[in-house]
């Protein structure tokens, strides 16, 4: 069968092919990203004990939490270029081995400088993981199926909160002072070491490319290659130098800045916001922290499915960003009212969770396959500046005013600006075309 003929394969055959890809790739990538995000956000739960044990101020905590993303910004592009040379399987496995060990090593922190160094190194190790996986997904799934595929992968972000919140709270309470270790030390150890084992599994199970997938037939591989070639013809950025000169690339950076403000405000400060609303127990804080993430899981899948079905991208990103803006503003309105705080966090969590995978439908519409690794890493790196700003700004404002409200209002305004920028993205380019 020739490639053009394969490209016109019946819908049932195409569905069967992508169903097979989904079941072979997504469960492993999903579990890996759960631990990747858990190793980022568990610092928010550790703060409930760690800052008191080590005498850290909110500013010290905010700086340490944010330094992860400075490293992420600096090393995102080099890491993704290394992925292109070494191959996704070996590079992603190596990153996971290193970050699992570094995350576990946070249990050894004794002062602020040790905290800063380990958080920075953890950011270096994780810098290539998320953009690298996105490059991988873009090579396996075409535009009209990418919304649901990315949502299935990115749902690991809220799922890390659904599972990690109660787990972290339980470890903090039930392992506290066991074996001479504090609860937060046990938490870093228990949640970090499984990543090392997952890295070894990735090395064995993840195919580097379509051609290396032994579970696909020759006809299916040819059909996938043809689908990729047809999609490449629409893209405007074909060289690395074009990325820096293209106005759409910088527009995407601004939008991703807003997405990262939303995601990381929730990730790093939600336990503290819930605690200061009047919820005392660490386990209770952990359980309540799962609610915004659980709502985010369901909303993310619904938005991804709707976006692919309607072949629309912009409003499916702008609306979640506006929800994140509204939710953070409600949380700031009455920080001592646990009901309003939780309602605001649920709305913000739904918006932030859906905005992340929906944003990543936009860059592949502009980036050719030979520029995706560098382009996605560049956008991710610049957006990581926002991921640094969110926790640090709230920490500084809390130290100065004993309240996070002013910082939350400022962050909500910037997120709303990001929603407005989404509408400047050309719809004909980013919306999937009928085949």
C-alpha positions in Angstrom: 0.0 0.0 0.0 1.4 3.4 -0.9 1.7 6.2 1.6 -1.0 8.4 0.0 -3.4 5.4 0.1 -2.5 4.8 3.7 -3.2 8.5 4.5 -6.8 8.0 3.4 -7.3 5.0 5.6 -10.8 4.6 7.0 -11.6 6.3 10.3 -11.9 3.0 12.1 -8.4 2.0 11.2 -7.0 5.4 12.2 -8.8 5.1 15.5 -7.4 1.7 16.1 -3.9 2.9 15.4 -4.1 5.9 17.8 -5.8 3.8 20.4 -2.9 1.4 20.3 -0.4 4.3 20.6 -2.3 5.8 23.5 -2.3 2.5 25.5 1.3 1.8 24.8 2.7 5.3 25.6 0.3 7.2 27.8 0.2 5.1 31.0 4.0 5.2 31.5 4.2 8.9 30.6 1.3 9.6 32.9 2.9 8.0 35.9 6.2 9.6 35.2 4.7 13.1 35.0 2.7 12.5 38.2 6.0 12.0 40.1 7.6 14.9 38.1 4.9 17.3 39.3 4.8 15.7 42.8 8.5 16.4 43.2 7.8 20.0 42.4 4.8 20.7 44.6 5.7 18.6 47.6 7.8 21.5 48.8 4.5 23.3 49.5 3.5 20.5 51.9 7.0 20.3 53.4 6.7 24.0 54.2 4.1 23.2 56.9 6.9 21.7 59.0 10.2 22.5 57.3 10.2 26.2 57.7 9.6 25.9 61.4 12.3 23.3 61.9 14.9 25.2 59.9 13.8 28.7 60.7 13.0 29.7 57.1 11.0 32.9 56.5 8.3 33.0 53.7 10.8 34.9 51.5 13.4 32.2 51.9 10.8 29.5 51.1 9.5 31.5 48.1 13.0 32.0 46.7 14.0 28.3 47.2 10.7 27.2 45.6 11.2 29.6 42.7 14.9 28.8 42.0 13.8 25.5 40.6 12.3 27.5 37.7 15.3 29.8 37.2 17.3 26.6 36.5 14.4 25.3 34.4 14.6 28.4 32.3 18.4 28.3 31.8 18.7 24.6 31.0 15.4 23.9 29.1 16.8 24.5 25.6 20.2 22.7 26.1 18.4 19.8 27.6 16.0 19.5 24.7 18.8 19.8 22.2 20.5 16.9 24.0 17.3 14.9 23.7 17.5 15.4 20.0 21.1 14.0 19.9 20.8 11.2 22.5 17.2 10.2 21.8 14.1 10.5 24.0 14.3 7.1 25.7 17.9 7.4 27.1 17.7 11.1 27.8 14.4 11.1 29.7 15.6 8.0 31.7 18.8 9.8 32.7 16.9 12.9 33.8 14.6 10.8 35.9 17.4 9.0 37.6 19.1 12.2 38.5 16.1 14.1 39.7 14.8 11.2 41.8 18.1 11.2 43.7 18.1 15.0 44.0 14.5 15.1 45.2 15.3 12.5 47.9 18.4 14.5 48.9 16.2 17.4 50.0 15.7 15.5 53.2 19.3 16.4 54.1 18.8 20.2 53.9 19.9 22.0 57.1 20.1 25.6 56.0 18.9 28.1 53.4 21.9 27.7 51.1 21.5 23.9 51.0 17.9 24.4 50.2 18.7 26.9 47.4 21.4 24.6 45.8 19.3 21.5 45.8 16.2 23.2 44.4 18.3 24.8 41.6 19.9 21.4 40.7 16.5 19.8 40.7 15.3 22.4 38.2 18.4 21.6 36.0 17.5 17.9 36.1 13.8 18.4 35.3 14.2 21.1 32.7 14.1 18.8 29.7 11.4 16.4 30.9 8.1 18.2 30.2 9.1 19.9 26.9 10.8 16.6 25.8 7.6 14.7 26.4 5.6 17.3 24.4 8.0 16.9 21.5 7.4 13.2 21.7 3.6 13.5 21.7 3.7 16.0 18.8 5.5 13.3 16.7 3.0 10.6 17.5 -0.4 12.5 17.5 -1.7 14.8 14.7 -3.2 18.2 15.5 -6.8 17.0 15.5 -6.1 14.3 18.1 -3.5 16.2 20.1 -5.9 18.0 22.5 -7.1 14.8 24.1 -3.7 13.2 24.0 -2.0 16.1 25.7 -4.8 16.3 28.3 -4.4 12.6 29.1 -0.7 13.3 29.8 -1.1 16.7 31.5 -3.9 15.3 33.8 -1.0 14.0 35.8 -0.6 17.6 37.1 -3.9 17.7 39.0 -3.7 14.0 39.7 -0.4 14.6 41.5 -2.4 17.0 43.7 -5.3 14.5 44.1 -2.9 11.7 45.2 0.0 13.7 46.5 -1.9 16.1 48.8 -3.5 13.4 51.0 -0.3 11.3 50.8 2.0 14.1 51.7 -0.2 15.2 54.6 -0.4 11.6 55.8 3.4 11.2 55.7 3.9 14.5 57.5 1.7 13.4 60.4 2.3 9.7 60.6 6.1 9.5 60.0 7.0 12.5 62.1 10.0 11.8 64.2 10.2 8.1 63.2 13.7 6.8 63.0 15.1 10.2 64.0 13.7 11.9 60.9 11.1 14.6 60.7 7.9 14.1 58.7 9.1 16.4 55.8 12.3 14.4 55.5 10.4 11.1 55.2 8.1 12.8 52.6 11.1 13.8 50.3 12.5 10.3 50.6 9.3 8.3 50.0 8.2 10.5 47.1 11.7 10.8 45.5 13.1 7.2 45.3 10.3 5.8 43.1 11.4 8.1 40.3 14.7 6.3 40.1 12.8 3.0 39.4 10.6 4.7 36.8 13.7 6.0 35.0 14.9 2.4 34.6 11.5 1.4 33.3 11.5 4.3 30.7 15.0 3.1 29.5 13.5 -0.4 28.8 10.0 0.4 27.5 9.9 3.8 25.7 10.4 3.8 21.9 12.6 6.5 20.5 10.5 6.9 17.3 7.6 5.5 15.3 10.0 3.3 13.4 11.2 1.6 16.7 7.7 0.7 17.8 7.6 -3.0 17.3 3.9 -3.1 18.2 2.9 -1.1 15.1 2.5 -2.7 11.6 4.5 -1.4 8.6 1.3 0.0 7.2 0.5 1.9 10.4 4.1 3.4 10.6 3.8 4.5 7.0 0.4 6.1 7.6 1.8 8.0 10.6 4.8 9.3 8.7 2.5 10.5 5.9 0.2 12.3 8.4 3.2 14.0 9.9 4.4 15.2 6.4 1.0 16.6 5.5 0.8 18.6 8.8 4.3 20.0 8.3 3.2 21.9 5.2 1.1 24.4 7.3 3.9 25.5 9.6 5.7 28.9 9.4 8.8 28.4 11.7 11.3 26.1 10.0 14.6 27.2 11.4 15.8 27.9 14.9 16.7 31.5 14.0 13.0 32.0 12.9 11.8 31.3 16.5 13.4 34.4 17.9 12.2 36.6 15.0 8.6 35.4 14.8 6.1 37.5 16.6 3.8 34.6 17.2 6.6 32.8 19.2 6.8 35.8 21.6 3.1 36.0 21.8 3.1 32.4 23.0 5.8 33.2 25.6 3.5 35.9 27.0 0.5 33.6 27.2 2.6 30.8 28.8 3.8 33.3 31.3 0.2 33.7 32.5 -0.4 29.9 32.4 2.6 29.3 34.7 1.5 32.0 37.1 -1.8 30.2 37.5 -0.4 26.7 37.8 2.4 27.5 40.2 0.4 29.8 42.5 -1.8 26.8 43.1 1.0 24.3 43.3 3.3 26.1 45.8 0.9 28.1 48.0 -2.4 26.2 48.2 -1.5 24.3 51.4 -0.5 27.5 53.1 -3.6 29.4 51.9 -5.8 26.6 53.2 -3.9 26.4 56.5 -4.2 30.1 57.2 -7.9 30.1 56.4 -8.3 28.2 59.7 -7.6 24.5 58.8 -5.1 23.2 61.4 -4.2 19.6 60.8 -1.7 18.6 58.1 -3.8 15.7 57.0 -6.9 17.9 56.7 -4.9 20.4 54.6 -3.7 17.6 52.4 -7.2 16.2 51.9 -8.7 19.6 51.1 -5.8 20.4 48.7 -7.0 17.4 46.6 -10.4 19.0 45.9 -9.2 21.7 43.4 -7.0 19.1 41.7 -9.8 16.6 41.4 -12.1 19.2 39.9 -9.2 20.1 37.6 -8.9 16.5 36.4 -12.5 16.3 35.3 -12.5 19.8 33.7 -9.3 19.3 31.9 -10.5 16.2 30.2 -13.8 17.8 29.2 -12.1 20.9 27.8 -9.6 18.8 25.8 -12.4 16.6 24.4 -14.5 19.7 23.5 -11.6 21.4 21.9 -10.8 18.5 19.6 -14.5 17.9 18.8 -15.2 21.6 18.0 -11.8 22.1 16.4 -11.3 25.3 18.4 -8.3 26.2 20.5 -8.3 29.9 21.5 -11.5 30.1 23.7 -10.7 26.7 25.2 -7.6 28.4 26.6 -8.8 31.9 27.3 -11.8 30.8 29.4 -9.7 28.5 31.8 -7.3 31.4 32.2 -10.1 33.7 33.2 -11.4 31.1 35.6 -7.9 31.0 37.2 -8.0 34.8 37.5 -11.4 34.8 39.1 -10.5 32.0 41.5 -7.4 33.7 42.8 -9.2 36.9 43.3 -11.9 35.2 45.3 -9.3 33.5 47.4 -7.7 36.9 48.2 -11.1 38.5 49.0 -11.5 36.8 52.4 -8.4 34.8 53.3 -9.8 33.9 56.8 -13.0 32.4 55.4 -12.3 28.7 54.6 -15.4 28.3 52.5 -14.6 31.2 50.2 -10.9 30.2 50.0 -11.8 26.7 49.0 -14.4 27.8 46.5 -11.8 30.2 44.9 -9.1 27.5 44.9 -11.4 25.0 43.2 -12.3 27.5 40.5 -8.6 28.5 40.1 -7.5 24.9 40.1 -10.0 24.0 37.3 -8.8 26.9 35.2 -5.1 26.3 35.7 -5.4 22.6 35.1 -7.2 23.0 31.8 -5.1 25.9 30.6 -1.8 24.0 30.7 -2.6 21.3 28.1 -4.7 23.7 26.0 -1.8 26.1 25.7 0.5 23.3 24.4 -1.9 22.9 21.4 -0.7 26.2 20.1 3.1 26.0 19.5 3.0 22.9 17.2 0.8 24.9 14.8 3.7 27.2 14.2 6.8 25.0 14.8 8.0 22.6 12.2 9.2 19.2 13.5 12.9 20.2 13.2 12.4 23.2 15.4 9.9 21.8 17.9 12.5 20.6 20.5 14.2 24.0 20.6 11.0 26.0 20.2 9.0 24.2 22.9 12.0 24.3 25.3 12.5 28.1 24.6 8.8 28.9 25.3 8.9 26.7 28.4 12.1 28.3 29.6 10.8 31.9 29.3 7.5 30.9 30.9 9.5 29.5 33.8 10.3 33.0 34.9 6.7 33.3 35.8 6.9 30.1 37.7 9.7 31.7 39.7 7.8 35.0 40.2 4.6 33.5 41.6 6.0 31.7 44.7 8.6 34.4 45.4 6.2 37.4 45.1 3.7 35.8 47.4 6.4 35.0 49.9 7.7 38.6 49.9 4.3 40.1 50.2 3.3 37.7 53.1 6.5 38.7 55.0 5.7 42.4 54.5 2.0 42.4 55.1 1.2 39.1 56.8 -1.3 38.4 54.0 -1.0 37.0 50.5 -4.0 39.0 49.2 -2.2 41.8 47.5 0.1 39.4 45.6 -2.9 37.2 44.6 -4.7 40.3 43.1 -1.6 41.2 41.1 -1.2 37.6 39.8 -4.9 37.5 38.9 -4.5 40.7 36.8 -1.5 39.2 34.9 -3.4 36.0 34.2 -6.3 38.0 32.8 -3.8 39.8 30.6 -2.7 36.4 29.3 -6.3 35.5 28.5 -6.5 38.6 26.4 -3.3 37.8 24.6 -4.8 34.4 23.6 -7.3 36.2 21.4 -4.5 37.7 19.3 -3.4 34.3 18.2 -4.7 33.7 14.6 -7.5 31.2 14.8 -7.1 29.8 11.2 -3.5 28.7 12.1 -4.1 27.1 15.5 -7.5 25.5 14.9 -7.2 22.0 13.5 -8.3 21.7 9.9 -10.8 19.3 8.5 -9.1 16.3 6.7 
